[in-house]
Amino acid sequence: MRQDIFFPRRPERFHHLHFGEYAYHRSTFKDLSLKYQHSRVWVQGQIHHYIPPMYSVSPRKVTQVMDATYFGKRNQGFGLLVAKDVLLKIPVAYRFIRYETLREYELLFRELQEQGFEVQSVTVDGRKGLFRLFEPLPIQTCHFHQQQILTR
């Protein structure tokens, strides 16, 4: 068994691994504690004290995906509308929202343009009115939402 997995020379990389497995691969604290042979409380502390690196995104031509996700109940919680660069796979802009409306998409799109981004095409969830909103850009519905529409 590799000793450096449990006692790394570069702890910041180790913390990044914990955070990545927890946030992106849906590992639980219990799973990580078994994997790294530390207590659940220790793993939780490592993840909660980790500060992800900030990406500085310079204006350029982008092919983007725009979608919203909600935290809590829709009427009581809040949402996050994100514009993600398809090629680099990183968010280039976001807005905290209460409701997913065409106006919110328009504001996020304008914000991108004001920052100097040149949007090449947009992939969205198929919400009514989005195709008209982004004319004359090439626009498409993402495959996941296409499948949802077909199975309704």
Helices and strands as residue ranges (DSSP letters): G 3-5, H 11-23, H 29-36, H 40-48, E 61-71, E 78-85, E 90-97, H 102-114, E 118-124, H 130-133, E 139-141, H 143-151
